[in-house]
Amino acid sequence: MHFDLTDLSLFLHVSEHGSITRGAARAHLALASASERIRGMEEALGVRLLERGRRGVLLTPAGHALAHHARIVVQQLDRLRGELGDYAHGLKGHVRMLANTAAISEFLPEPLGEFLAAHPGINVDLEERLSYGIVQAIAEGRAELGIVSDTVSLGALQTFPFRRDRLVVVTARGHRLAGQRSLGFAELLEEPFIGLGEGSALQDHLASHASRLGRRCQRSMAIRRIPLRESWALRDLLLCVRDAQQLSAPARLLADALKAREVLSPAP
């Protein structure tokens, strides 16, 4: 069994468009050549990959399996091209990193800035995600490093302490809640409050806890801060990797730079 990149790209185009004709056009192949390639793939595998009809084609179960693996191969090759292109422009390494809202907005700017200044040849591709999405991406090898809340299930990932993050309430000094030493999240849900934009990881985190209480956050400033008393409002942020021994050299350098320099004290 031997498939080349043209075969895999063609099959992905066909599966996306539901048409061999349109898939062939996207792959810049003549229709006859594309059809022959598809038949060759089916013969090599000994299974039907497509169900052909008057309105186009549908993937068989075997076709869906092939599309899944073909997509992974094509993505990895695209990533390889990108990284080699970076080297051609003078870079010495590339690290893909995912982090939640708190890490990106509060804790990463300083250490990441220092790291990039010390290693100008390394490019860090940083993207904000929800913690559970980061765990999945790291486990699947779609990124090397992630920073997540310790409240999510980490599976078999390896983790290292990064920072501690406490969620607090900020009120106007004259607000009826301003005199409280601590508050429960449910006490806030009658109040309109200012938060992050829709789709931010932290805003989604708050909305999920409101939903568990059967409520919704009401979106609408000397200010004071009041700790939330729920245990979930005090979070340890963890640096997670799939396998520290398998990290690329640039990723290992970045991981070492980000690991907490002080052991975090136990949460109260």
C-alpha positions as CSV (number, residue, x, y, z in Angstrom):
1,M,0.0,0.0,0.0
2,H,1.5,3.3,-1.1
3,F,-0.3,6.7,-1.1
4,D,1.4,10.0,-2.0
5,L,0.5,13.4,-0.7
6,T,-1.5,14.1,-3.9
7,D,-3.6,11.1,-3.2
8,L,-4.4,12.2,0.3
9,S,-5.0,15.8,-0.6
10,L,-7.3,14.7,-3.4
11,F,-9.3,12.4,-1.1
12,L,-9.7,15.2,1.4
13,H,-11.0,17.6,-1.3
14,V,-13.4,15.0,-2.5
15,S,-14.7,14.3,1.0
16,E,-15.1,18.1,1.7
17,H,-17.0,18.8,-1.5
18,G,-18.9,15.5,-1.9
19,S,-17.8,15.4,-5.5
20,I,-14.9,13.8,-7.4
21,T,-15.3,16.5,-10.1
22,R,-14.9,19.4,-7.6
23,G,-12.3,17.6,-5.6
24,A,-10.2,17.0,-8.8
25,A,-10.5,20.7,-9.6
26,R,-9.3,21.7,-6.1
27,A,-6.4,19.3,-6.4
28,H,-5.6,20.6,-9.9
29,L,-6.1,17.2,-11.5
30,A,-8.0,16.1,-14.5
31,L,-11.2,14.3,-13.7
32,A,-9.9,11.0,-15.3
33,S,-6.7,11.2,-13.3
34,A,-8.5,11.9,-10.0
35,S,-11.0,9.0,-10.6
36,E,-8.1,6.6,-11.4
37,R,-6.3,7.7,-8.2
38,I,-9.4,7.1,-6.1
39,R,-9.9,3.6,-7.7
40,G,-6.2,2.8,-7.0
41,M,-6.6,3.7,-3.3
42,E,-9.7,1.5,-3.0
43,E,-7.9,-1.4,-4.7
44,A,-4.8,-1.0,-2.6
45,L,-6.9,-1.0,0.6
46,G,-9.4,-3.6,-0.6
47,V,-12.4,-1.5,0.6
48,R,-14.8,1.0,-0.9
49,L,-14.0,4.5,0.2
50,L,-16.9,6.3,-1.6
51,E,-20.6,5.6,-2.3
52,R,-21.3,7.1,-5.7
53,G,-24.7,8.6,-6.5
54,R,-26.4,11.0,-8.9
55,R,-25.8,13.9,-6.5
56,G,-22.2,13.2,-5.8
57,V,-20.3,10.9,-3.4
58,L,-20.5,10.0,0.3
59,L,-17.8,8.6,2.4
60,T,-18.1,5.0,3.6
61,P,-17.0,4.1,7.1
62,A,-13.7,3.2,5.7
63,G,-13.6,6.5,3.8
64,H,-14.2,8.4,7.1
65,A,-11.3,6.6,8.7
66,L,-9.0,7.4,5.8
67,A,-10.1,11.0,5.8
68,H,-9.3,11.3,9.5
69,H,-5.8,9.9,9.1
70,A,-5.2,11.8,5.9
71,R,-6.1,15.1,7.6
72,I,-3.5,14.4,10.4
73,V,-0.8,13.6,7.8
74,V,-1.5,16.7,5.8
75,Q,-1.6,18.9,8.9
76,Q,1.8,17.5,10.1
77,L,3.3,18.2,6.7
78,D,2.0,21.7,6.6
79,R,3.5,22.3,10.1
80,L,6.8,20.8,8.9
81,R,6.8,23.2,5.9
82,G,6.1,26.2,8.2
83,E,8.8,25.3,10.7
84,L,11.4,24.7,7.9
85,G,10.4,28.0,6.4
86,D,11.1,29.6,9.8
87,Y,14.6,28.1,9.8
88,A,15.2,29.5,6.3
89,H,14.4,33.0,7.7
90,G,17.0,32.6,10.5
91,L,14.9,31.0,13.3
92,K,16.4,28.2,15.3
93,G,13.2,26.7,16.7
94,H,9.4,26.8,16.8
95,V,7.1,26.1,19.8
96,R,3.3,25.8,19.6
97,M,1.8,26.7,23.0
98,L,-1.8,26.9,24.2
99,A,-2.9,28.7,27.4
100,N,-6.1,29.8,29.2
101,T,-7.3,33.4,29.6
102,A,-5.7,33.9,33.1
103,A,-2.3,32.7,31.9
104,I,-2.3,34.8,28.8
105,S,-3.6,38.0,30.3
106,E,-1.8,38.0,33.6
107,F,1.0,35.5,34.1
108,L,2.6,34.8,30.7
109,P,3.6,38.3,29.4
110,E,6.6,38.8,31.6
111,P,8.3,35.4,31.6
112,L,7.5,34.9,27.9
113,G,8.9,38.3,27.0
114,E,12.1,37.5,28.9
115,F,12.3,34.2,27.2
116,L,11.9,35.6,23.7
117,A,14.5,38.3,24.4
118,A,17.0,35.7,25.6
119,H,16.2,33.4,22.6
120,P,15.5,35.6,19.6
121,G,15.8,32.6,17.2
122,I,12.9,30.8,18.7
123,N,9.3,31.5,17.6
124,V,6.5,30.9,20.0
125,D,3.0,30.4,18.5
126,L,0.7,31.2,21.4
127,E,-3.1,30.7,21.3
128,E,-5.9,31.1,23.9
129,R,-8.0,28.0,24.5
130,L,-10.3,26.6,27.3
131,S,-8.4,24.4,29.6
132,Y,-10.2,21.2,28.6
133,G,-9.5,22.0,24.9
134,I,-5.8,22.5,25.8
135,V,-5.6,19.1,27.5
136,Q,-7.1,17.4,24.4
137,A,-4.7,19.2,22.0
138,I,-1.6,18.3,24.0
139,A,-2.7,14.7,24.3
140,E,-3.2,14.6,20.5
141,G,0.2,16.2,19.8
142,R,-1.3,19.3,18.2
143,A,0.8,21.5,20.6
144,E,3.8,20.9,22.8
145,L,3.1,23.0,25.8
146,G,-0.1,24.0,27.5
147,I,-1.1,26.0,30.6
148,V,-4.3,24.9,32.2
149,S,-6.3,25.2,35.4
150,D,-5.9,22.3,37.8
151,T,-9.7,21.9,37.9
152,V,-9.7,19.9,34.6
153,S,-9.0,16.2,34.1
154,L,-5.5,15.9,32.9
155,G,-5.5,12.2,31.9
156,A,-2.0,10.9,31.4
157,L,-0.4,14.4,30.8
158,Q,2.7,15.4,32.8
159,T,2.3,18.6,34.7
160,F,4.5,21.2,36.5
161,P,3.4,24.1,38.8
162,F,3.2,27.4,37.0
163,R,1.3,30.1,39.0
164,R,-1.6,30.4,41.4
165,D,-4.7,32.3,40.2
166,R,-7.4,33.7,42.6
167,L,-10.7,35.0,41.2
168,V,-12.1,38.0,43.1
169,V,-15.0,40.4,42.8
170,V,-14.3,44.1,42.1
171,T,-17.0,46.6,43.3
172,A,-17.5,50.3,43.7
173,R,-16.7,51.4,47.2
174,G,-20.3,52.3,47.9
175,H,-21.8,49.1,46.6
176,R,-24.0,47.0,48.9
177,L,-21.5,44.1,48.7
178,A,-18.4,46.2,49.2
179,G,-18.2,45.6,53.0
180,Q,-18.1,41.8,52.6
181,R,-14.8,39.9,53.4
182,S,-15.7,37.1,51.0
183,L,-18.6,36.3,48.8
184,G,-20.3,33.2,47.2
185,F,-20.7,33.3,43.5
186,A,-24.5,32.8,43.7
187,E,-24.6,36.2,45.6
188,L,-23.3,38.0,42.5
189,L,-25.8,36.6,40.0
190,E,-28.4,39.2,40.8
191,E,-26.0,41.9,39.9
192,P,-24.9,43.1,36.5
193,F,-21.2,43.0,36.1
194,I,-18.4,43.7,33.7
195,G,-16.6,40.7,32.3
196,L,-14.6,39.5,29.4
197,G,-16.0,39.1,25.9
198,E,-18.1,36.2,24.8
199,G,-16.0,33.2,23.9
200,S,-13.1,34.0,26.3
201,A,-11.9,31.0,28.3
202,L,-12.5,32.7,31.7
203,Q,-15.9,34.1,30.7
204,D,-17.0,30.6,29.7
205,H,-15.6,29.2,33.0
206,L,-17.8,31.7,34.9
207,A,-20.8,31.0,32.8
208,S,-20.5,27.3,33.3
209,H,-20.6,27.7,37.1
210,A,-23.6,30.0,36.8
211,S,-25.3,27.4,34.7
212,R,-24.8,24.8,37.4
213,L,-26.7,27.1,39.7
214,G,-29.5,27.4,37.2
215,R,-28.6,31.0,36.6
216,R,-27.0,33.3,34.0
217,C,-24.4,36.0,34.4
218,Q,-25.9,39.5,33.9
219,R,-23.6,41.4,31.6
220,S,-23.9,45.3,31.6
221,M,-16.6,50.9,38.3
222,A,-12.4,53.7,43.6
223,I,-13.2,49.9,43.3
224,R,-12.5,47.2,45.8
225,R,-11.8,43.5,45.4
226,I,-13.5,40.7,47.5
227,P,-12.4,37.1,47.4
228,L,-14.9,34.5,46.1
229,R,-15.1,31.8,48.8
230,E,-15.8,28.9,46.4
231,S,-12.9,26.4,46.1
232,W,-13.0,26.7,42.3
233,A,-12.1,30.4,42.5
234,L,-8.6,29.6,43.7
235,R,-6.9,27.7,40.9
236,D,-3.4,26.5,40.4
237,L,-2.2,27.0,36.8
238,L,-0.2,24.0,35.6
239,L,2.2,23.7,32.7
240,C,1.3,20.4,30.9
241,V,3.1,18.3,28.3
242,R,2.4,14.9,26.8
243,D,5.9,13.6,27.6
244,A,8.7,15.9,28.9
245,Q,11.3,13.5,27.6
246,Q,10.0,13.9,24.0
247,L,9.9,17.7,23.9
248,S,11.8,19.5,21.2
249,A,14.8,21.4,22.4
250,P,13.1,24.8,22.0
251,A,10.0,23.6,23.9
252,R,12.2,22.2,26.7
253,L,13.9,25.6,27.0
254,L,10.6,27.4,27.2
255,A,9.2,24.8,29.7
256,D,12.2,25.3,32.0
257,A,11.7,29.1,31.8
258,L,8.0,28.9,32.7
259,K,8.1,26.4,35.6
260,A,7.2,28.0,38.9
261,R,10.4,29.1,40.7
262,E,8.7,28.7,44.1
263,V,6.7,25.7,45.3
264,L,3.0,26.7,45.5
265,S,1.6,26.5,49.0
266,P,-1.5,24.3,49.5
267,A,-4.8,25.9,48.7
268,P,-6.8,26.8,51.8
